[in-house]
């Protein structure tokens, strides 16, 4: 498995309110997407079994793509006013179980000046505000590995202050069989009803990726704000999450007894892996460059759902 959420402590959940909150798990998971782009993250989470109930995206080209593929989903254009927009919907808005999004990577990308918090495009605080106000059971953040060097401490410490336990890991597109590396950091935050965080990571908790490199990963409990603030000062390690050889197919993907993939990277007939039939080559390339690989998002989504079911059954 690419990511492994640790077992949660549930013995300290006492109040009826918290028990009811946890009883929602194991069923439908409603996703509010921020910084949606062209919907790569949503596509993967839907494949995992989640339901997209709202999207926030500023770029007009990307919004047009979202409208085509999610015509019934309500949409907004500014993450900074997303809370008011969502609440204005009143009873028509379902409960948000997961807030997911990849806030702009330019402030921490190696291709830029890496100003992080000093860059006007640093919109993590806006995403944190939405999480703080809507209080979903889960939050999922995606960004480039440069976040580990600049900005990660802010993200983890703010999530801890809000009351979320977090686990992060660097995942590559190659880990799901894609013919390119495309490493991205995924941070999973879980609302902590107990305030006691997770158990310490055990030795040998990770496995080697190809070329003998250790995956970058970490955990921070909501009680550990000080450690979260210093998280980015650790020297990051390079990693590759791909497993040598071909990925084993899931039962629904098999078309023979060999257990190999039949359609994991298959495309529609005569349609290339770019936005087809939409004018604007520059817009297409920019949107695809910013997109999350859906197969990676699906893998992460399945792990969140598995942890959710386990938590309910504990």
Buried (B, 14 or more C-beta within 10 A) or exposed (E): EBBBBBEBBBEEBEEEEBEEBBEBBBEEBBBBBBBBBBBBBBBBBBBBBBBBBBBBBBBEBBBBBBBEEBEEBBBBBEBBBBBEBBEEEEEEBEEBBBBBBBBBBBBBBEEBEBBBEEBEEBBBEBBBBBBBEBBBBBBBBBBBBBBBBBBBBBBBBBBBBBBBBBBBBBBBBBBBBBEEEBBBBBBBBBBBBBEBBBEEEEEEEBEEBBEEEEBBBBBBBBBBBEBBBEBBEEEBEEBBBBBEEEBEBEEEBBEEEEEBBEEBEEEEEEEEEEBEEBEEEEBBEBBBEBBBBBBBBBBBBBBBBBBBEBBBEE
